[in-house]
Amino acid sequence: MPRAFNRRSFLASASRTFLAAPLLRQSERVASAGMSAHAPRLASPAPAVTLSVRDFGAAGDGVAKDTAAIQQALDRCAVLGGGEVHVPPGNYFTGAVALRANTLLRLDKDAALIGTPDFADYPVTQVRWEGKWIQGHTGLIYAIDAANLGVVGPGKIVGNPALGGRPNASNPLRHPALIEFLRCSTIHLEDFSTSYDHMWSVHPTDCEDIVIRSLTIRSTGGNGDGIDIDSCRRVWIDNCDIASGDDCISLKSGRGEEGYMLRRPTDDVSITNCTFADSIYACIGIGSETSGGIRNVRIEHCHFTHARTYALYIKTRTGRGAFIENISATDLDVSGTEGGFLRLNLLNSGIQDPSPVPGLGGIPSATGFHFSNIRVSNCPVLVDGVNISPDKPLAGLSLQNISGTCAKGIALANVRNADIRNIAVTGFTGPLIGIHNVTGKGLLDAAQIDGPKLRDPIAPTTQPDALR
């Protein structure tokens, strides 16, 4: 008689060789390190059933479409109470397949899921795109309203290059992400590699309790984000190697009045032991779609080897509203950045929404940014923190124990309760610290600089229904 999984647990699920006990110990370490009392829930029940996609007719020859066979195996596993669907060695040419509740998809070392080039092979539903819910195609691997599910390797998932890019006249709906979860909980992704062009690789939206470990993500071109965390709660990203066309990791929560009224923040995110290289934008971007709020983000023990702009970029704009709070980063090695280590742009980053949040409420608030034990090499700019509104200054910024080489130092405007200490960098020209309307500690020798250029406040919208 098939045995259902416990709803509060998912992670391991293999009667053969799954790493449940180590993952439980890792989860305990993350929680004890301060991730939160609500760290992703992990456990180790044995699977109720183990099925092979080959037994349902999958050819794995890279030619025949295996979509129906893979989906049948996943569906059969779910109705039998959950368990594991095994993908043996081979190249499986497939359109989108939906993961079901209590089901783990396991890819053998020499197994690859290879997406078809046909948009018709990817169902259409409501998806997030640039902070808005719109019609769009599902991911190659996707799930909607499901719990206790995941994908483990060590195989590969390869998106078709014909599918990437922005909506256009020929394909006006949002293009497929590679892996996408909508309103799911207790998600586990581990130990596989991905490849995709001009579109997001991993995109959970409105999900909770997510563990993403030991992924190797490769993408190219604009929109080629590695991992986009969108209005999600309790997320742990660990030991991933991401070389992406766009942001390696992007944290988001909606845009304009729609995101502001839905109030679905991204909350409790831990990013640890990762290596990042970005070729178009930032390694880790927080925003600019922040209308639901972003809070409680920890970045620890990571290596940043290249960024087209900044290693860390915290960005939003007037009209987003909501908040960005409790952001910390420690023990980072940063090199190869074309912009610098850290940029804070809370005034004018990203696309303005047609229905922005008006008035003072549309100015995002920012509280509690902490950066420590940072080692930089040949960094063009250490910190660019000028674009902050005087109407809502950043409340609480600490920069501590930063060493290495940089061409320019720290520039800040409209900050309260700054704490700057042990900045031991060399090679810079101009002042080490420049400030405008900044209070706090460590500012005794700071130079005065110009503040940001400000725009007129946003007037109330005349649109009758911002959610339409």
N, C-alpha and C positions, 0 to 999 in steps of 0.2 A: 504494500500500500504506500504510495508516494507520501513523503513527509514534507509539509510546507516549511519554508524558512521562517524564522522569527522576524517580525517586521522591524524590530529595533536593531537587527544585525544583518550583516551580509557578508563581510569581506571575503572570507577565504573560499569556501565552496568546492574544494577539490579533494576527492578521496585519495588522489595519487600524491602530488607533491606541491601543494599550495603553501604559501608563506604566511599563514595566518598568525601563528604565535609570534614571529618576529614583528609582524605588522602591529599586533596588539601592543607589544613592548614599545615600538616606535610611537604609537599613538599616545601611550602613557607618558613618554618622554616629551612629546610636543606639548601635551597638556600641562605637564609640570614645568615646562619652560615658559609658560605664560600664554599659550595660544588662546585658551579660554576654557571655561568649565564645560563648554558645549563642543568639544572636539569631535570630529567625525567618528561615528560609532562603528566599531569593528568587532567581528567575531568569527567563529570558525565552524559552522555546521557543515557536515558532509552533504554532498548533493543528493537530492532524491533520485535523480536519474542522470545518466550520461549518454548523450546521443552523438552520432557522427553525421555531418552533412552528407557524407558519401552514401550513407544508408538511405537518404532521401533523394538520391539521383544527381547530386552535384558532381560535375565532371572534373573540375579543377585543371582544365587544359588551356585556360587563357583565351578560349575561342567561344565556346558555348556559354550562353547566359545561364548562370547558376542562381539567379535571384530567387526563383520559386522554390528551389530545393533548400536553400539556406533559410528562407522564411518559414517553410514548413517545419524544418527541424526546430527552429526557435519557438514556433507556435505549439508544437507538440510537447516540447519540454515544459512550457508554461502550464499547459492544461493538465500535465501529469504532476503538478505540484512544484515545479521548479527544479533546477539543477544546472548541468553544464552541457553546452553544445560545442563539440570538438571539431576543429577545422584541420584536417591532416595536411601534409605537404602537398603543394600544388598552387597554381595560379587560378583564382576563382574570379571570373569576370561577372560583375554583378551590378545591378541597380541598387537603389536604397533598400535596406532591410531594417525592420523594427525590432529592437530588443523588447522583451516582455518582462513582467515582474518576476523576481526570484530566479533570474536566468543569467548565467555567465557564458560569454562567448570566448573560447580559448583557441588561440592561433598557434599552431606548431611553428617551430623555428623556420622551416622552409615553406610556410604557408603565407600566401599574400591574397588579400581581398583587393581587387582592382576595379575601380569604378568605370561604368560605361560612359560614353560621351553624350548620351541622349537625355535631354532634360525631361522627357516624358517618363523616364524610369525613376524619377524622384517626385513623390507625391507633393501636393500643394496644401499648405495649412497656414495658420497665423504664426509668423516667426518675428524675431527682433532683428531690425536692421537700422544701424545708426541711431539707436535709442528709441525707435518707434516700432509698434506692432503693425506689421503689414503682411500681405500675402507673399508667400515665398515657398521655395522648394525645401524639403527636408534634407538633412544630411545623408551621406552615404550610409553611415550607421547612426540610427536615431532611436529615440524613445520619447513617448508622451504619456504623462500621468502614470508613471510606473515607479515601483520601489524595489530596492535590493537587486541591482543589476550591474553589469560591467563587462569589460573586455580586458583580457590578459594575453600576454604574448608567450613566446618571443617573436611572433611573426610580424607581418607588415600590413599596413592599410594605405593604399595608394589612390589618390583622387585623380580624375581625368583632367588634363589641362584644358580641355575644351569647355569646362564648366565654370572656370574661375571668372573673376572680374565683377564689375558693378552691373546692375540692371541696365539694359539697353533696349533699343527699338526692336531688335530681333528676339530678345529674351527679357521681357520687361519685369518679370517677377524676381525677387531676391534669389540669387544663385545658391546652389547647395553648399553648405559647410561640409566638412569631412565627417566629423563626429558631433552630434548635437542632441542635447537632452532638454526637454521642455517640461517643467513642473514635475520633476522626478526627485526621489530621495534615496540616499544610501547608494552612492555611485562609486564604482571602483574601476580605475584604469591603470594598468601597470605593465611595464616590461615589453612594450612593442614599439615599433617605429612607424612614422607616417611621412608621407610626401604629398605635397599639393602645391598648386600655383594660383596666386592671385585671389585667394579666399581663405577664410578662417579654418584652422585645423581642428580645434576642440572648442565647443561653444555650449556650455550649460547655461540655461536661462531659467530663472525662478526655481532653482533647485536647492537642496540642502544636503549636508553630510556627504561631501565629495572628497575622495582620495585619488590623487593623480601622482603616480610614482614611477620613476625610472623610464620615462618615455624619451625617445629620440625623435625630435620633430624637425622636419626640414620643409621650408616653403620659399617661394620666390614672389617678388612683385608686390605692387600696391594691394592692400586688403589681405595680404598674406600673413595675418596674425597667427602666432602659435597657439596660445590659449587665451580665450576671451571668457572671463567670469562675469556674468551679466545678472545682477539682482539675485545673487546666491548667498547662502549662509553656511558657515562652518565648512571651510575648504582648506585642504592641505595639499600643496604642490611640492614635491620633494624629489631631489636627485634627478631632475630632468635636464636634458641637453637640447637646447632650442636654438636653431639658427634660422631666422625667419626673414621674409621680405619686409614685413611691417612689424608692429610691436611684437616682441617675444611673448609677453603677457600683458593683457589689458584688462583693467577692472572697470566695470560700467554699472549703471543702474537706471537708464532711461534718460529721455531728453524732453525739455519743455514741460508744458502743463500736463501732458499725458503722464510722463514719468513722475512728476511732482504729485499728482493726485493719486496715482497708484501706490506711492510710498513703499516701494519694494527695494530696500537698500542691499548693497553688497556688504556683508558683515562677517567678521571673524575669518580672515584669510591669512594663512601662514605659507610663506614661500621660503624653502630651505634647501641648501646644498645643491643649487642649480648652476648651470653654465649657460650664458646668454651671448648671442651675437645677432645683431640686427643690421639690415642693410638699407632701410628706408627711414625708420622713425626711431622709437625708443626701445630700450630693452624691457623696462617695465613702465607702462603708462597707467596712471590712475586718472580716469576721465578720458575725454572731456564730457562724456555722457554721465552726469552725476545727479540728475534731478530726483532720484530716489534716495540719494545719500550713499556715502562710502565711509565705513568706519572699522576700526580694529584690524589693521593690516600690519603684519610683521614680516620683514624680509631679513633673513639671516644666513650667513656662511655661503655667500654666492660669489661667482666670478663673472665679471662683465668684460668680454674680450673685444667687442666692437659695438658701437652705436652710431647711427647716422646723425642723430642729434644728441640726446642725453641718456646716460645710463638709467636714471630715474627721472620721470617727467610727471609732475602732478599738475593737472590741467582742468580747467572748467571755464565758465564765462558768466557774465551777467545775463540773466534770463534763464539760467539753470535752476537757481534756488537750491534748497536743501543744504547739505553739509559734507565736509570731508574732515574726519576727526580720528585722532589716535592712530597715526601712521608712524611706524618705527622701522629703522634699518640699521643693522649692526654687523660687523665683521664681513666687509665687502672688499674685494679686489677689483679695481676699475682701470681698464686700459683701452686704447683704441677708440676713444670717443671723439667724434668730430665736433660736437657741441660742448659737452662737458659732463660733469658728474651729476648735478642736480639742477632742474629748473622748476620753479613754481610760477605758473601762469594761471591766476584765478580770475582774470578779467576778460579775455577775448580769444580763448582757444576753442577751435572746433566750429562746426556749422551752427549758425543761429537757427533755432526752431521757428517755424511759422507762427506758433502760439507760445511765445516765451512767457516765463513767470514774470509778472510786472512788478514795478516798484521796488521798495527795499527788500521785500521777500524774495525777489529774483536774484539778489546778490548772494552767492553762496557764502556760508560761514566756514571757517577753517580753524581747527583747534588741535593742539598737541601733536606737533611734528618733531620727531627725534631721530637724529642720525649720529652714529658713533662708531669708532674703530674702523675708519675707512682708509684704504690705501689706494692712492691714485698714481698713475704714471702718464706723463706727458698729456695732462688734461688741459684742454683749451680754456675752460672756465670751471672754477670749482663750484660755485653756487650762483645762479641767476634767480633772485627772488624779489624782483622789483614790481612785477605786475600783480599787485594785491590792492584791493579797494580800501581807501581810507575810511569808508563808511562801515566796513566790517574787517578790521585788521586781523591778521593771523594771530591767534591767542596762544602763545607758547611754541617756541621754536628752539631746539637745542642742537648745536653742532659741536661735537666733542671728539677729540683724539683722531684728527684727520692728518695724514702724512703723505709725502710723495712730492711730485713735481706738477706744476700747473703754470699756464701762461697768464691767467688772471685769477683774482681771488674771489671774494664773497661780496655780492651786492644785494642789499635788502631794502625794502620799503614797506611801511605800514605793518609793523610787527610789534606786538606787545609781549613782554616777558621773554625776550631772547636770552639764551644762555650759550655763549660762545667761548670755548676754552680748548687749549692744547691743539691749536692749528699749526702744525709743524711742516708747512710746505715750502718749497724753494722754486726758483726760476720764474716767478711772476713779475710783471711790471705793473706800475700803478699801486694804489693802496691795497693792502691785504683785505681790509674790510671797508666797504662803503655803505652808508646808511642814509635813509630819509624817513623821518617819523618813526623811529625805532626806539624802544625802551628795553632795558634789561641789563644783563651782566656781560662783561668782556668787550665793551664798546668804547673803552677809554680813548684809544688811539684811532678810532674809526674816522674816515673822511666823510664829509657831507656830499651827497650826490642828488641828482634830480629825481623826483618821483615819477610815477607812471602817467601817461596821457590818459585822460578819462573821457568817457562818452556820456551823452545825456541819458538820464534814466529811461527805462522802457515803460511806455504807457500801457494801460490795460488794453487787452485785445477786444476787438469787436466781434470776434468769431463766437457764435452762440454755443457751440459744443466742441470743446477742445479735444474730446476723445473721438470725435467722428472721423 
